[in-house]
Amino acid sequence: MSGACPGLSGNTVNNQYKCILMIRYLFLTLIMILQLGNPAAQEVIHNDGFGSGLKNWTIEKVSDATILEVRDSTLEVIAPGGITLWYNNPVTSPVKIVFDAMVIDSGGTFDRVSDLNCFWMASDPEHPDSIFARSGWRNGVFGRYYSLSMYYAGFGGNNNSTTRFRRYEGNYQMFIEKNIRPEILKEYTDSAHLITPNQWYRVEIIVNENLVQYYINKELLFDYFDPDPYTNGYFGLRTVKNHVIYKTFTVIQL
């Protein structure tokens, strides 16, 4: 088995397992490349240009002073506190999620260059039949989202000093009792992988069985093989104390 997987020596059960995962990762990557290269294998199942307002979204926000303005097929968010906008329809793997966003810095009160974030494949272990059952309790308060099982990308978080990827496991008590957060699976701190204000970014997220990928402007930032993947759940736009414009939200079944 070690000969089939370069870099893994010996013939332990652990290395055999790692080898199987490596082969599966390569197989899924090949399948995904073939799917993305074949338009006939892709079906747009959700497409929201915000032309119909926010009827397709559920809003959880800390501040009633949050401004949400839809115009010219864009959504402008000016948020004094945390806010999450959940798309009302769940998505199922294999899937590609695409949206465009711009963080505004033009001298406004909340023009803070930070936190172009999102959640995906989200579910609530306490209420598996409805992620919205505790919507009022979460209310945009970031720490309460540790109660969910999902993937999270924080692009330009911590005042635009980090870009991070995490996998939440719905362990809210661990956070409350011991202040333990989900593991950081990948992190960037260089300026090339942080937010440039007043610039459009295209975010593309792919979940295909065990394979989870996150792209910014066609650059692959996070490439994660999940042995126990989340394959169904909800997508959420997330920011805090910020001014962001969104457009062109699309979900494609692969």
N, C-alpha and C positions, 0 to 999 in steps of 0.2 A: 504493500500500500504506500510505503514511504516513497517509492520510486515514481508513483503516479502523481504525487504532490510535492514539488520542489520546495525545499525549506523546512519540511517536516521529517525529522529523523526518528528512527525507531518504529516500533509496531504496536504502540500502546493503544488501548481503546480510545483514549482521548484524542490521539493523533488521527486515528481512523475516522472519528467523528468530525474532526476539523477538516479532514480531506473530503469527506462527503459534503460538508457545507460549502467548501471551496468549489467543488465541481458543480454543485447546485447553483451557486452564485454565478459562475461562468455561463451555465446553461440559461439561466433566467436573463442574464445580460444579453446573450445572443438573441433570445426570443424577443426581448424588448426592442432591440435594434431592428429586427425584421418587422415588428409591428409598427414602429414609428416610421419606417421607410415605406410602408404600404398604406396609403390613404384609405383603401377599401376596408382595411381592418380597424378603422377608427370611426366612431360614431359620436357626434356631438349630442349629449343628452341634456345638458343645461347650458344656457347662454344668457347672461344677464348684463346688459349694457346700462343698467339703471334707468332705462327709458320709462319704466313703469313705477318709478319711485323705489320704495324699500319694502314692498309687499312680500318679496321673497326672502326677507331677512328678519331675524330676531335680534334685538339690540339689548345688550347688557352693559350698562354704563354707571359709573360712580357718580357723575355730576349731572344734574338737571340743566346745567348751563352748556352742556355739550351741543355743538352746532353740527347738524347733518343736513347738507344742502345738495340736492340733485339738480343738475342742469347740464345741457349739452352732452348727455350720455356719460356723465361722470358723477361721482359721489365725492363731495368735499367734507372732510371730517376735521373739526377743530375741537380738541378734547382737553379740557382742564384736568381730567383724571383718566383712569383706565377705562377702556371701552373694548368690547368684543362684539362683532357682528357675525352671527351664525347664519350660514345659508340654510334655508329651511328643509332642503332635500338631502338625505344621506347619500353618500357615494360608496361604491363597492369596487374593490380591486378585481381586475386590472384597470387602472384609471390614470388619467392625466388631468391635473388641475392647473389652469393658467389664469393669471391676472396681471394687470399693469398698475403701477403705483408710483407716486412722486411725493417725496417729503419736501414741504415748502419751508423756505427760510427767506422771508421778506420783511422782517422786522415786527411781525405780529406778536401779541402777548404770549401765544403758545407755539410760536415757530421755533421749536426745539428740535434740532436734528438728531433723531434717535428713534429706535423702536419701530421698524417696519417689520412687524411680526405676524405670525399666523400659526393656527392649530389645524391639524387634519386627522381624519379617522378617529374622531373623538366620540367617546361614549361615557356614560356615568354608571360605574359598577353598582351604585346604590339604587339606580333606577334604569335598568338595562332597556326598558321599553320606551324611555323618553328622556333625551338629554335635557329637555326643557323643564323637567319636573322641579329642578332646583335653580332655574334661571334667576328668579328673584333673590335667592340667597347669594348666588355668585355675584350678581349685580356689578360686574366689571372689576371686582377686587381680585387682583392677580393671584394672591396666595391661595384663594379658594379654587382655582383651576387645577391645583395639584390633586383635587378629588376626582379628576377625570383620567381615563385611559386614552392616550393619544400621542401623536408626534407633535413636536414644537420646534419652530425655527425662529430665532431672535436675530434679525438682521440689523446690525448697528445698535445693539442694546447697550445699557449702562452708559448713557450719554455718548453714544456712538464710539465706544471703545472695544466692543466685542461683537462677534457674530457666532452664534452657538446653535447646536442641535441637541435636543434631548428627547427621550422617550419617557412619557409619564405613565405611571402604573396605577394611578388612582389611590395612592397611599397618603391621604390628607393627614391622618393622625401622626404619621412620621414627621411631617412638616410642623404640625402644631406642637407636638410634644418634644421633639428633638431638633427642630429647625433643619431637618435633613431634606434637601431637594433632590429631584431626579439627577442622575449622573449626566455630566456633560460628555456627550459622545464624540463631539468634534468642535473645535473652536478656532477662530481666526481673530487676530488683533492688529494685523497690518492694514494700512490705509486703503490698499487696493480692494479689500474685502469689507469695507465699511461704507456708510452712506455718503454719497455726494448730493448735497441738496439741489432742488430744482432740476432734477434729472429724472427722466422716466426709467423705471426698472420693469423688466418683464420677469415675473416669477413663474417657474414651471416646476410642478411637483408630480412625481411618478411613483405610484405604488403598484407593484406587480408581484403578487404572492409575497415572497420573503424580501424582495428588493425594494428599497425606499431611496428615492433620489430627489434632490432639491437643486434647481438651477437658478442662477441670476444672470440675465442677459446672455443666455446660452452657455455660461460657465458652470460646470458641475462643482458645487460647493460641498454637498453632503452625499455620500454614496454608502449606504448602510444595508447590511444583510441582517435581517431580523429572524432569528430562529423560531420566534413565536410572534408572527406579525399581526398587526391590526389590519384587517381586510375590509372592514365596513365601519362607517361612522360619518361624522359631520365635519364640515370645514368652517373655520372661523378666521376672519380678519381681526387683528389685534394691534392696538397701540395704546400709548399712555402719554398724557401731557404733550400733545403733538398736533401738528397740522399736516394732513395727508390728503392727497387726491387719488381716487381709485377709478379704474375703468376696465372694461373688457374682461369680465369674469366668465370663464368657460370651463365646462367639465366634459372631458372626452373619454368615452369607454373604449378601451383598447382590446 
